[in-house]
Amino acid sequence: MPREATPYLVDLEELLSEDERIVWTSARDFGKRRIAPSIEAHYENGTFPKELIPEFGEMGFLGGSLEGYGCAGMNPVAYGLTMLELERQDSGIRSFCSVQSALVMYPIHAFGSDAQKEKWLPGMATGEKIGCFGLTEPNAGSDPGSMRTHAKQDGPNGDYIIDGQKFWITNSPLADVCLVWAKTLEHGSDTPVIRGFLVERGMKGLSTPETKGKLSMRASVTGEIVLDSVRVPKENMLPGISGLKGPLSCLTQARYGIGWGVLGAAMDVYERARSYTLDRVQFDKPLAAFQLTQQKLTELHNEIVKGALLAFHFGRLKQDGKLNPLQVSMLKRDNVRMALEAARTARSMLGGNGIMGEYGVMRHLCNLETVFTYEGTHEVHTLAIGRAITGHAAFA
Ligand SMILES: Cc1cc2nc3c(=O)[nH]c(=O)nc-3n(C[C@H](O)[C@H](O)[C@H](O)COP(=O)(O)OP(=O)(O)OC[C@H]3O[C@@H](n4cnc5c(N)ncnc54)[C@H](O)[C@@H]3O)c2cc1C
């Protein structure tokens, strides 16, 4: 393969429509032009490039797969390719767009009232309004059904009073609206049901302190949602969904985007390791001319190609309405594992330079440790697939 050739034996572009190719090229160009120049500094300083949010909107990255309300209405493969290019730059940037799109805009679009859609979706599509998704709590991570946050109806208008605490919430310190999942009692029943509430910035009793000290996802803002008897009008509850399937269906959308996104991180570390080892000479030869290096590059290359073909196949299934949540678990689990291993291998191939910020590989490696854990941990997806294969649940 000549030095300047596309370093992949399977060209994904050949599988794409003309429109999908255009989306892919323009997202890649945007990433190189607008994200790459400042991402390392943002990562080092622990800041998110807020100035790019309106441009994410213009590019159609916010709610990109949704129809109407100013959203781009991309098909699942085109949407996946945008996630890939955002995460080629940094998992934190992809996380911002994933949360806004799949975890806040999607549920408002799918389960919201007309008034909720009109109020939030157009502004969220342009990036004027920012959302966050509050499911995890200090004592409810992998087991979100054990959440303690609760909502109780009060007064003649049927307002809800919400108390609780959400933890590890991407974008919460920036958010205009927090989608908070809480338990409530309905219709005189003793059994609580989970409902989604749109809690708005400025409501009394709401605060969103930032979580400091992360050594991963440093170019993404993470925080808490603290709810101290927040009074929320009943019109702010999502009317179209109840139970754990509400948040889980959002997570399925987001995990699909992650399955594509991490391919971008894996491609970036592979391409950097390839060009570094072609340039770097030791023992009078480029490192890429040694068998051990070639074995590593071959493994990275083959795993990326297989992951991309899986994402593409599942994208087409999604387009036909045939993709199921377990397949999405498989995509998220295996592509994240692959990308994390690729980043570790690439880091070693760059030797000492591999730990330096300017080479980008260590940043991807640190970010992917979070991606391994959030949106369903690697272990929890293993158990879900294991249950499907064996018929035995091994969760508890
Ligand atoms: C940077 C970042 C951003 C995040 N953003 C959001 C967000 O926007 N919104 C949101 O709601 N949440 C968010 N999360 C939370 C994330 O989804 C949780 O961290 C994740 O669900 C795991 O929960 P936990 O951290 O409490 O770990 P735990 O559930 O305590 O798990 C700890 C370990 O135990 C393992 N484990 C748990 N149960 C079992 C079992 N039955 N069998 C075997 N092993 C098990 C897990 O796989 C894991 O390895 C974010 C997290 C991070 C780090």
The ligand as an ORCA input file, in Angstrom:
! r2SCAN-3c Opt
* xyz 0 1
  C     -17.853     11.105     31.901
  C     -19.170     10.441     32.162
  C     -20.336     10.961     31.598
  C     -21.576     10.397     31.882
  N     -22.721     10.972     31.379
  C     -23.935     10.534     31.822
  C     -25.134     11.229     31.473
  O     -25.099     12.188     30.688
  N     -26.313     10.831     32.013
  C     -26.384      9.772     32.873
  O     -27.497      9.476     33.344
  N     -25.275      9.077     33.213
  C     -24.047      9.427     32.718
  N     -22.908      8.756     33.082
  C     -23.013      7.656     34.039
  C     -22.703      6.281     33.475
  O     -23.739      5.861     32.632
  C     -22.456      5.347     34.672
  O     -21.163      5.662     35.169
  C     -22.566      3.878     34.316
  O     -23.908      3.541     34.092
  C     -22.014      2.970     35.414
  O     -22.535      3.294     36.660
  P     -21.533      3.488     37.905
  O     -20.462      4.429     37.497
  O     -22.370      3.821     39.083
  O     -20.846      2.066     38.102
  P     -21.433      0.798     38.886
  O     -22.811      0.488     38.429
  O     -21.196      0.969     40.347
  O     -20.463     -0.351     38.330
  C     -19.089     -0.479     38.746
  C     -18.520     -1.728     38.053
  O     -19.288     -2.876     38.445
  C     -19.764     -3.558     37.280
  N     -21.081     -4.158     37.541
  C     -22.229     -3.545     37.912
  N     -23.220     -4.444     38.028
  C     -22.698     -5.650     37.713
  C     -23.214     -6.976     37.605
  N     -24.504     -7.268     37.852
  N     -22.365     -7.982     37.256
  C     -21.062     -7.727     36.981
  N     -20.506     -6.501     37.043
  C     -21.323     -5.467     37.395
  C     -19.862     -2.490     36.212
  O     -19.849     -3.062     34.895
  C     -18.619     -1.656     36.514
  O     -17.491     -2.299     35.939
  C     -21.641      9.256     32.727
  C     -20.462      8.696     33.249
  C     -19.247      9.275     32.978
  C     -17.992      8.660     33.570
*
